[in-house]
Amino acid sequence: MVKFGQLFLSLTILITLHEFGHFFFAKRYKCRVEKFYLFFDFLFPFAGLLNFSLFKKKIGDTVYGLGWFPFGGYVQIAGMVDEQMDKATLEKEPEEWEFRAKPAWQRLLIMMGGILVNLILGVFIYWMVFFFWGKSTVPADKLTFGIACDSTALSMGLRDGDAVVSVDDVPITNLNRVEIEIIMNKAKSMVVNRDGQKVTIPISDDNVSVILRNLKKSDFISVRMPTEVFEVEKTSFAEAAGLKKGDFIVGVNNTATPFYHEFRREILKNTSKDKDHLTTVELNVIRGIDTMKLKSTVTEKGTIGFRPLAEKYYPVQEFKFGFFESLKEGLSFGAENLVMQAKQLVVIFTVKDAHKQVGGFYSMYKNMNEEWDWHSFWMFTAFLSLVLAFMNFLPIPMLDGGYILFLLIEMVSRRKVPEKVLYYANYVGLVMILALMIYANTDWLRE
């Protein structure tokens, strides 16, 4: 429920403010706004299906309401040509308070309103987050034991213990950026420091595809660290086995596992999915100057019930910013995220199987923290705000970007695009959006 609550609150904030952007400019230029709804009062995207509201109140010309279909919202502006418009209205001359009666530049600002709010909001949240919390990175050149590699990294030629230097000649200062640089820029090589020598690792298009495909399942590379026990969970199998804080686990079933990723690999090999027939493993443990063997049962999720001392081996570098330094950082980070959205769109169409990683509400839900964390919540909200700005700017009929495209054509050609063209273009957009929504929100079937 905590994960759901964070996602729900984030989307509610973003949707309400996005629609307020349209509402503000519509009112500014004296358009009649007939509805302002948080969530849809119909089965989106079918405007005439299952129409009812959980709450509604008319103030002036506008009905303010709460719809029953969550994760969306809309403003209905009089005279705006969309799928909700009565086709007979197209035959009438526009009234002065209708959207279609306004000059092109005013209509453009009305349609840009939501996008502008999302852009400003995203940067503002980043600004405040960097001001109050600062920023942290994991310096790639400060890892005591180098990197830990998954099977994909090993098959490419990387080795446990390597230190990443660069990706396509771009220096890597933050270990968390390695996968992003490889995928978003479709990198061709990376350089690592191995035993004092610089080694070039080639990256093929297939490698990029596999890294992307496994992104949600495992870490391509991570921090290599010993399995030092920081905390043993109460009433866990680890506690029953006698594991204690400060222990080092160096082997599983007589297989050496001096590092945590190797320990996890062996534990997963010995995991049973049958709750009634769980597996028992023998742990080789160093406690002070003593070496001992402990027997522990493994849960069906592949855990035994302890938390490793990760902080000791993660050389986190903290950055603090002043008020205006934070604004500069927020602008820079926001711009970088927008560029990443454009690159991600290219990746979807150019990297093999990349489209399978397109996710919907389920993917967003999975990425939320299990405990309420305001820092993570606001970082996610800022990111999602910029995603919404970018997605709405795409020139697809029915989206804001579709209207903007037609308005730009009108402003350049000085001729209005026929309203019937807009009307039917919206139905084409409706089919496209519906297909994308169905595909994105069946991500749980593609896992």
Secondary structure, DSSP 8 states (H G I E B T S, - for coil): -HHHHHHHHHHHHHHHHHHHHHHHHHHHTT--EEEEEEEESSSTT-TTSS--EEEEEEETTEEEEEESEEEEEEEEETT--STTS-GGGGGS---TTSGGGS-HHHHHHHHHHHHHHHHHHHHHHHHHHHHHT-EEE--TT--TT-EEE-HHHHHHT--TT-EEEEETTEE---GGGHHHHHHHTT--EEEEEETTEEEEEE--HHHHHHHHHTTTTS-SEEE--B-BEEEE-TTSHHHHHT--TT-EEEEETTEE--BHHHHHHHHHHT--S-TTS-EEEEEEEEETTEEEEEEEEE-TTS--SEEE--TTT---EEE---HHHHHHHHHHHHHHHHHHHHHHHHHHHHSTTGGGG---HHHHHHHS-SS--HHHHHHHHHHHHHHHHHHHHS--TTSHHHHHHHHHHHHHHTS---HHHHHHHHHHHHHHHHHHHHHHTTGGG--
